[in-house]
Amino acid sequence: MTADIKKTSRTIELVLGIVGGIFGLLGGIFAVIFGSLASADIVILGISAILASIVGIVAAVYVTKNPKAGGIILIISAIWLLISISLFGLLGSILIGIGGILAILRK
C-alpha cells in the first residue's frame, strides 16, 4: 500500500505576499520621500513600512515551508504595514493580509 500524500501548492499565497510586499515597499519609499519634505516622523514611519514589507516578502517565501507560521507572520506584517503608513500601504496591506489568511485557512 502506498499512501498518497497531496502537497498543496502555495503559489497564490507566495504571489500575493510578494506583490503586496512590493506595493508596500513603494508606499514606504513614497512616505520617506514625502516625509523628507514635511516631517521626520513620516520618514520613520516610512522606514517602518519598508521593514514590514520586507518581513512580508520573507514570510511569503516561508509559507511554502510552513504555511501556518508563514500565514501568521504575513497577517502581522499586513497590520504593521497598515499602521505604519495607513493609506499609502493600503493595497500592499490588503494583498499581504489575503495571502496570510489563505495560508492559514487552506489545507
KELUM-910382 format. One record per atom (N, C-alpha, C, O): residue number from 0; residue in one letter; atom name; x, y, z. Coordinates in steps of 0.1 Angstrom, whole numbers. Layout:
BEGIN
NUM/A/CA/X/Y/Z
...
This chain:
BEGIN
0/M/N/8/-12/0
0/M/CA/0/0/0
0/M/C/9/12/0
0/M/O/18/14/8
1/T/N/5/21/-9
1/T/CA/12/34/-9
1/T/C/3/45/-5
1/T/O/-9/45/-9
2/A/N/8/53/4
2/A/CA/-1/65/9
2/A/C/1/76/-1
2/A/O/12/81/-3
3/D/N/-10/81/-6
3/D/CA/-9/93/-15
3/D/C/-10/105/-6
3/D/O/-20/108/0
4/I/N/1/112/-5
4/I/CA/1/125/2
4/I/C/2/136/-8
4/I/O/11/138/-15
5/K/N/-9/144/-7
5/K/CA/-10/155/-16
5/K/C/-4/167/-9
5/K/O/-8/171/2
6/K/N/4/174/-16
6/K/CA/10/186/-11
6/K/C/3/198/-18
6/K/O/3/198/-30
7/T/N/-2/207/-10
7/T/CA/-9/218/-15
7/T/C/1/228/-20
7/T/O/10/232/-14
8/S/N/-2/233/-32
8/S/CA/7/243/-38
8/S/C/3/257/-31
8/S/O/-8/260/-30
9/R/N/14/264/-28
9/R/CA/12/277/-21
9/R/C/16/288/-30
9/R/O/20/299/-25
10/T/N/13/287/-43
10/T/CA/17/297/-52
10/T/C/9/310/-50
10/T/O/14/321/-52
11/I/N/-4/308/-47
11/I/CA/-12/320/-46
11/I/C/-8/329/-34
11/I/O/-6/341/-35
12/E/N/-5/322/-23
12/E/CA/0/329/-11
12/E/C/14/336/-14
12/E/O/16/347/-10
13/L/N/22/329/-21
13/L/CA/35/334/-24
13/L/C/34/346/-33
13/L/O/41/356/-30
14/V/N/26/346/-43
14/V/CA/25/357/-52
14/V/C/18/369/-45
14/V/O/23/380/-47
15/L/N/7/366/-38
15/L/CA/1/377/-31
15/L/C/10/384/-21
15/L/O/11/396/-20
16/G/N/18/376/-14
16/G/CA/28/382/-4
16/G/C/39/390/-11
16/G/O/42/401/-6
17/I/N/44/385/-22
17/I/CA/55/392/-29
17/I/C/49/405/-35
17/I/O/55/416/-34
18/V/N/38/404/-42
18/V/CA/32/416/-48
18/V/C/28/426/-38
18/V/O/30/438/-40
19/G/N/22/422/-27
19/G/CA/18/431/-16
19/G/C/30/437/-10
19/G/O/30/449/-6
20/G/N/41/429/-8
20/G/CA/53/435/-3
20/G/C/60/445/-12
20/G/O/65/455/-7
21/I/N/59/443/-25
21/I/CA/64/453/-35
21/I/C/56/466/-34
21/I/O/62/477/-34
22/F/N/42/465/-33
22/F/CA/34/477/-32
22/F/C/37/484/-18
22/F/O/37/496/-18
23/G/N/39/476/-8
23/G/CA/43/482/5
23/G/C/56/489/5
23/G/O/58/500/10
24/L/N/66/483/-2
24/L/CA/79/490/-4
24/L/C/78/503/-11
24/L/O/84/513/-8
25/L/N/70/503/-22
25/L/CA/67/515/-29
25/L/C/61/526/-21
25/L/O/64/537/-21
26/G/N/51/522/-13
26/G/CA/44/531/-4
26/G/C/54/536/7
26/G/O/53/548/10
27/G/N/62/527/12
27/G/CA/72/532/22
27/G/C/82/541/16
27/G/O/86/551/23
28/I/N/87/539/4
28/I/CA/96/548/-2
28/I/C/90/561/-5
28/I/O/96/572/-3
29/F/N/77/561/-9
29/F/CA/70/574/-12
29/F/C/68/581/2
29/F/O/70/593/2
30/A/N/66/574/13
30/A/CA/64/581/26
30/A/C/77/587/30
30/A/O/78/598/36
31/V/N/89/580/27
31/V/CA/102/585/31
31/V/C/105/598/23
31/V/O/109/608/29
32/I/N/102/597/10
32/I/CA/104/609/2
32/I/C/95/621/6
32/I/O/99/632/8
33/F/N/82/618/8
33/F/CA/73/628/12
33/F/C/76/633/26
33/F/O/75/645/29
34/G/N/81/624/35
34/G/CA/84/628/49
34/G/C/97/637/49
34/G/O/98/645/58
35/S/N/106/635/40
35/S/CA/118/643/40
35/S/C/115/658/36
35/S/O/122/667/40
36/L/N/103/660/30
36/L/CA/99/673/27
36/L/C/90/679/38
36/L/O/89/691/40
37/A/N/84/670/46
37/A/CA/74/675/56
37/A/C/79/673/71
37/A/O/81/683/78
38/S/N/80/660/75
38/S/CA/83/657/89
38/S/C/92/645/91
38/S/O/91/636/83
39/A/N/100/646/101
39/A/CA/108/634/104
39/A/C/100/622/109
39/A/O/105/611/107
40/D/N/89/624/115
40/D/CA/80/613/119
40/D/C/75/605/107
40/D/O/75/593/109
41/I/N/72/611/96
41/I/CA/68/604/85
41/I/C/79/596/79
41/I/O/77/585/74
42/V/N/91/601/80
42/V/CA/103/593/75
42/V/C/104/580/83
42/V/O/107/570/78
43/I/N/103/581/96
43/I/CA/104/570/105
43/I/C/93/560/102
43/I/O/96/547/102
44/L/N/81/564/100
44/L/CA/70/555/97
44/L/C/72/549/83
44/L/O/69/537/81
45/G/N/78/556/73
45/G/CA/81/550/60
45/G/C/91/539/61
45/G/O/90/529/55
46/I/N/102/542/70
46/I/CA/112/531/72
46/I/C/106/519/78
46/I/O/109/508/75
47/S/N/96/521/88
47/S/CA/89/510/94
47/S/C/81/502/84
47/S/O/80/490/85
48/A/N/75/509/75
48/A/CA/67/503/64
48/A/C/76/495/55
48/A/O/72/484/51
49/I/N/88/500/52
49/I/CA/97/492/44
49/I/C/101/479/51
49/I/O/102/469/44
50/L/N/104/480/64
50/L/CA/107/468/71
50/L/C/96/458/72
50/L/O/98/446/70
51/A/N/83/463/73
51/A/CA/72/455/73
51/A/C/70/448/60
51/A/O/66/436/59
52/S/N/73/455/49
52/S/CA/72/449/36
52/S/C/82/438/34
52/S/O/79/428/28
53/I/N/94/441/38
53/I/CA/105/430/37
53/I/C/101/418/45
53/I/O/103/407/40
54/V/N/96/420/57
54/V/CA/91/408/65
54/V/C/80/401/58
54/V/O/80/389/58
55/G/N/71/408/51
55/G/CA/60/402/44
55/G/C/66/394/32
55/G/O/60/383/30
56/I/N/75/399/25
56/I/CA/81/391/14
56/I/C/88/379/19
56/I/O/87/368/13
57/V/N/96/380/30
57/V/CA/102/368/35
57/V/C/92/358/40
57/V/O/94/346/38
58/A/N/81/363/47
58/A/CA/71/354/52
58/A/C/64/347/40
58/A/O/60/335/41
59/A/N/62/354/29
59/A/CA/56/348/17
59/A/C/64/336/12
59/A/O/58/326/8
60/V/N/77/337/12
60/V/CA/86/326/8
60/V/C/85/315/18
60/V/O/85/303/15
61/Y/N/84/319/31
61/Y/CA/84/309/42
61/Y/C/71/301/42
61/Y/O/70/290/47
62/V/N/60/307/36
62/V/CA/47/299/35
62/V/C/49/286/28
62/V/O/41/277/31
63/T/N/58/285/19
63/T/CA/60/273/12
63/T/C/65/262/21
63/T/O/63/250/18
64/K/N/72/265/31
64/K/CA/78/255/40
64/K/C/69/253/52
64/K/O/67/241/56
65/N/N/63/263/58
65/N/CA/54/262/70
65/N/C/43/271/68
65/N/O/44/283/72
66/P/N/31/267/63
66/P/CA/20/276/59
66/P/C/14/283/71
66/P/O/11/295/70
67/K/N/13/276/82
67/K/CA/6/283/94
67/K/C/15/294/99
67/K/O/10/305/101
68/A/N/27/291/102
68/A/CA/36/302/108
68/A/C/38/313/98
68/A/O/38/325/101
69/G/N/40/310/85
69/G/CA/41/320/75
69/G/C/29/328/73
69/G/O/30/340/71
70/G/N/17/322/74
70/G/CA/5/330/74
70/G/C/3/339/85
70/G/O/-2/351/83
71/I/N/7/335/97
71/I/CA/6/344/109
71/I/C/15/356/107
71/I/O/12/367/110
72/I/N/27/353/102
72/I/CA/37/364/100
72/I/C/32/373/89
72/I/O/34/385/90
73/L/N/26/368/79
73/L/CA/20/376/68
73/L/C/9/386/74
73/L/O/9/398/71
74/I/N/1/380/82
74/I/CA/-10/389/88
74/I/C/-4/399/97
74/I/O/-9/411/97
75/I/N/6/396/105
75/I/CA/12/406/114
75/I/C/19/417/105
75/I/O/18/428/109
76/S/N/25/412/95
76/S/CA/32/422/85
76/S/C/21/431/79
76/S/O/24/443/77
77/A/N/10/426/75
77/A/CA/-1/434/69
77/A/C/-6/445/79
77/A/O/-8/456/75
78/I/N/-8/441/91
78/I/CA/-13/450/102
78/I/C/-2/461/104
78/I/O/-5/472/106
79/W/N/11/456/105
79/W/CA/22/465/108
79/W/C/23/476/96
79/W/O/25/487/99
80/L/N/22/471/84
80/L/CA/22/480/73
80/L/C/11/490/73
80/L/O/13/502/70
81/L/N/-1/485/76
81/L/CA/-13/494/76
81/L/C/-11/505/87
81/L/O/-15/516/86
82/I/N/-6/501/99
82/I/CA/-4/510/110
82/I/C/7/520/106
82/I/O/6/532/110
83/S/N/17/516/100
83/S/CA/28/525/97
83/S/C/25/536/88
83/S/O/27/548/91
84/I/N/19/533/76
84/I/CA/17/544/66
84/I/C/2/544/61
84/I/O/0/550/51
85/S/N/-7/538/68
85/S/CA/-21/537/65
85/S/C/-25/538/50
85/S/O/-23/527/44
86/L/N/-29/549/45
86/L/CA/-34/549/31
86/L/C/-23/546/21
86/L/O/-26/539/11
87/F/N/-11/550/23
87/F/CA/0/547/13
87/F/C/2/531/12
87/F/O/6/527/2
88/G/N/0/524/23
88/G/CA/2/510/23
88/G/C/-10/501/23
88/G/O/-10/489/25
89/L/N/-22/508/19
89/L/CA/-34/500/19
89/L/C/-35/488/10
89/L/O/-38/477/14
90/L/N/-31/491/-3
90/L/CA/-31/480/-13
90/L/C/-22/468/-9
90/L/O/-25/457/-9
91/G/N/-9/472/-5
91/G/CA/0/462/-1
91/G/C/-5/454/12
91/G/O/-3/442/13
92/S/N/-11/461/21
92/S/CA/-16/455/33
92/S/C/-27/445/30
92/S/O/-28/435/36
93/I/N/-36/449/21
93/I/CA/-47/440/17
93/I/C/-42/428/11
93/I/O/-46/417/14
94/L/N/-32/429/1
94/L/CA/-27/417/-6
94/L/C/-20/408/4
94/L/O/-21/396/3
95/I/N/-11/414/12
95/I/CA/-4/406/22
95/I/C/-14/399/32
95/I/O/-12/387/35
96/G/N/-24/406/36
96/G/CA/-34/400/45
96/G/C/-41/389/39
96/G/O/-44/379/46
97/I/N/-46/391/27
97/I/CA/-53/380/20
97/I/C/-44/367/19
97/I/O/-48/356/21
98/G/N/-31/370/15
98/G/CA/-22/359/14
98/G/C/-20/351/28
98/G/O/-19/339/28
99/G/N/-19/359/38
99/G/CA/-18/353/52
99/G/C/-31/345/56
99/G/O/-29/334/61
100/I/N/-42/351/53
100/I/CA/-55/343/56
100/I/C/-56/331/48
100/I/O/-60/320/53
101/L/N/-53/331/35
101/L/CA/-53/319/27
101/L/C/-43/309/32
101/L/O/-46/297/32
102/A/N/-31/313/36
102/A/CA/-21/304/41
102/A/C/-26/296/53
102/A/O/-23/284/55
103/I/N/-33/303/62
103/I/CA/-38/297/74
103/I/C/-50/288/71
103/I/O/-51/277/77
104/L/N/-59/292/62
104/L/CA/-72/285/60
104/L/C/-71/274/50
104/L/O/-78/264/52
105/R/N/-62/275/40
105/R/CA/-62/264/30
105/R/C/-55/251/36
105/R/O/-46/252/44
106/K/N/-60/240/32
106/K/CA/-54/227/37
106/K/C/-45/221/27
106/K/O/-40/210/29
